[in-house]
Amino acid sequence: MSSTQPQPLLEARDVHGGYGSMNILNGVDMTLYADEVGVIVGPNGAGKSTMLKAIFGLLNVNHGEILLNGQPIHNLPPNRLVERGMGFVPQEKNVFPSLTVKENLEMGAYLKPQNVKRMLEQVYDFFPPLVEKRHQPAGELSGGQRQMVAMGRALMAEPSLLLLDEPTAGLSPLYMNEIFDRVKKINAAGVGILMVEQNAKQALAIADKGFVLAAGQNRFTDTGAALLANPDVAKSFLGG
């Protein structure tokens, strides 16, 4: 009895890239399926955020390829990638502080304005704390709530893949766990997630797949649980 493996949501093959002709990524490989949460960890300067930016068309891929649902997408501009079902939440400046929560979210649905009402309901379902804050300017929210707004806005376009750059940076442990809970819930609703995280242990604990980068290359790729249990990973990358 042969079961056919589904097509990966995202594939990166031997990706070299960076700013101009200077490579920060030196041959990164990644495969992520639609039902997976993937986490990229590694030391500072390893190329983690650079890899997310390369996937989202924010910097050059000089060699190798990136596929979304089997279609090559490397070096396409971000607006084209959003049209194809990719969402990206940068680490900083990821909300419009003077706009209300609801207005921020509505901005995310510019490609599918007919879906605003339905998607607002879904985003409020993912992030219940935003319901009572919906008429408040996003700039008045806590860091954790702003992160929810940023993630919610990206979800308004109904992506099949959501890229998150350091979603728990600067958050309290309580909010960090809250964001990770939301990530699992969003993934269970059918959105593949790839995120870069400094809180490596906690992120790998919820990851289906983990990618440990160093010097722009894969050092380890495995399930989150296997990477947490790997003494070499713990010693070199998890401070254990």
C-alpha positions in Angstrom: 0.0 0.0 0.0 1.7 3.2 -1.1 0.6 6.5 0.4 1.6 9.5 -1.7 3.4 12.1 0.2 1.7 15.5 0.0 3.6 18.3 -1.8 5.6 20.5 0.5 4.1 24.0 1.2 7.6 25.5 1.2 10.9 24.2 -0.2 14.3 26.0 -0.1 17.1 24.2 -1.9 20.7 25.3 -1.6 19.8 28.9 -1.0 22.7 31.4 -1.2 21.8 35.1 -0.7 22.1 38.3 1.1 22.5 42.0 0.3 23.7 42.7 -3.3 26.3 40.1 -4.2 27.4 39.5 -0.6 26.1 36.2 0.7 25.0 35.7 4.3 23.2 32.5 3.4 25.6 29.8 2.2 23.5 26.9 1.0 20.4 26.6 3.2 17.8 23.8 2.7 14.3 23.8 4.2 11.2 21.8 3.7 7.9 22.6 5.4 4.5 21.0 5.0 1.2 22.8 5.5 0.4 21.2 8.8 3.7 22.0 10.3 5.2 24.7 12.6 8.8 25.3 11.6 11.3 27.1 13.8 14.7 28.6 12.8 17.1 28.9 15.6 20.9 29.6 15.9 23.4 32.1 17.2 23.3 35.8 16.4 24.5 36.4 12.8 23.6 32.8 11.8 21.4 34.1 9.0 18.0 33.3 10.6 16.1 36.6 9.8 18.1 36.8 6.5 16.5 33.5 5.5 13.0 34.7 6.2 13.7 37.9 4.3 15.0 35.9 1.3 11.8 33.7 1.3 9.7 36.9 1.4 11.6 38.6 -1.5 13.2 41.3 0.7 16.7 40.4 -0.4 18.5 38.7 -3.2 18.7 34.9 -3.7 21.9 34.6 -5.7 21.9 30.8 -6.1 19.5 28.0 -5.4 15.7 28.1 -5.4 12.6 28.6 -3.2 9.3 27.0 -4.0 5.8 27.7 -2.6 3.3 25.0 -3.4 5.7 23.6 -6.0 6.1 26.9 -7.8 9.4 28.9 -7.9 9.1 32.2 -6.0 12.7 33.3 -5.3 13.3 37.0 -6.1 9.6 37.8 -6.6 8.6 41.0 -4.9 6.7 40.8 -1.6 3.4 42.1 -3.0 3.4 39.2 -5.5 4.1 36.7 -2.7 1.2 38.0 -0.6 -1.0 37.4 -3.7 0.3 33.8 -3.8 -0.6 33.2 -0.2 2.4 34.3 1.9 2.2 36.5 5.0 5.2 38.1 6.8 5.3 39.7 10.2 8.6 41.7 10.7 10.1 42.0 14.2 9.8 45.8 14.4 7.5 48.5 13.1 4.8 45.9 12.5 1.7 47.9 13.4 0.3 51.4 12.4 0.4 53.0 15.9 -2.1 55.8 15.2 -4.7 53.5 13.6 -7.1 51.5 15.8 -6.8 47.7 16.1 -9.7 47.2 13.8 -8.3 49.6 11.2 -4.9 47.8 11.4 -6.6 44.5 10.7 -8.6 45.9 7.9 -5.4 47.1 6.2 -4.4 43.5 5.9 -7.4 42.6 3.8 -6.6 45.0 0.9 -6.4 42.2 -1.6 -9.7 40.6 -0.5 -11.9 43.4 0.7 -15.0 41.2 0.3 -13.7 38.9 3.0 -13.1 41.6 5.7 -16.1 40.7 7.9 -15.4 36.9 7.9 -11.7 37.3 8.5 -12.1 39.8 11.3 -14.3 37.2 13.1 -11.6 34.6 12.6 -8.8 36.9 13.8 -10.8 37.8 16.9 -11.3 34.1 17.5 -7.5 33.5 17.3 -6.8 36.6 19.5 -9.7 37.2 21.9 -7.9 40.0 23.8 -8.2 42.2 20.6 -12.0 42.2 20.7 -12.3 44.7 23.5 -9.3 46.7 22.2 -10.6 46.9 18.7 -11.4 50.7 18.8 -8.1 51.6 20.6 -5.0 52.9 18.8 -2.5 50.1 18.3 0.2 52.3 19.7 -1.5 52.2 23.2 -1.3 48.4 23.4 1.2 46.3 25.3 4.0 44.7 23.3 2.2 41.3 23.4 -1.1 42.8 22.2 0.7 44.7 19.4 2.3 41.4 18.3 -1.2 39.9 18.1 -2.4 42.8 15.9 0.6 42.3 13.6 -0.1 38.6 13.3 -3.8 39.2 12.9 -3.2 41.7 10.1 -1.1 39.2 8.2 -3.8 36.6 8.6 -6.5 38.9 7.1 -5.1 38.1 3.6 -5.7 34.4 4.2 -2.2 33.2 3.7 -1.3 29.5 3.4 2.2 30.3 4.9 2.9 32.7 7.7 6.5 33.9 8.3 7.1 35.3 11.8 10.4 37.1 12.6 11.1 36.9 16.4 7.4 37.1 17.4 8.2 36.9 21.1 11.1 39.4 21.2 10.9 41.6 24.3 7.7 39.9 25.6 7.2 38.6 29.2 7.2 34.8 29.6 3.4 35.0 30.0 3.0 36.7 26.7 5.6 34.5 25.0 3.6 31.4 26.0 0.4 33.1 24.8 1.9 33.9 21.4 3.1 30.3 21.1 -0.3 29.0 22.0 -1.8 31.2 19.2 0.8 29.9 16.7 -0.3 26.4 17.4 -4.0 27.3 17.0 -3.4 29.2 13.7 -1.4 26.2 12.4 -4.2 23.8 13.4 -6.6 26.0 11.3 -4.6 25.2 8.2 -1.8 27.8 8.0 1.8 26.6 7.8 4.1 28.6 10.0 7.8 29.3 9.8 9.3 31.5 12.5 12.7 32.8 13.7 13.1 32.7 17.5 15.7 33.7 20.1 13.7 31.7 22.7 15.0 28.6 21.2 14.1 26.0 23.8 10.5 27.2 24.1 10.1 27.5 20.4 11.5 24.0 19.6 9.1 22.6 22.2 6.1 23.6 20.0 7.9 23.0 16.6 7.1 20.1 14.3 10.4 20.8 12.6 13.5 22.8 13.6 16.3 24.2 11.6 19.5 25.1 13.4 21.6 27.6 11.4 25.2 28.7 11.9 27.2 30.8 9.5 24.4 30.7 7.0 24.2 27.0 6.7 22.1 24.2 8.2 23.9 22.6 11.2 21.0 20.4 12.3 17.5 19.7 10.9 15.1 17.5 12.8 11.8 17.5 14.7 11.7 20.0 17.5 11.7 17.2 20.1 14.7 15.5 18.6 16.7 18.7 18.5 15.8 19.4 22.2 17.0 15.9 23.0 20.3 16.2 21.0 23.2 16.9 23.3 25.3 18.6 20.6 22.5 21.0 19.8 22.0 21.7 23.6 25.6 22.3 24.2 26.3 24.5 21.2 23.0 26.3 20.6 20.7 26.0 23.6 23.2 26.9 26.4 22.7 23.5 28.0 
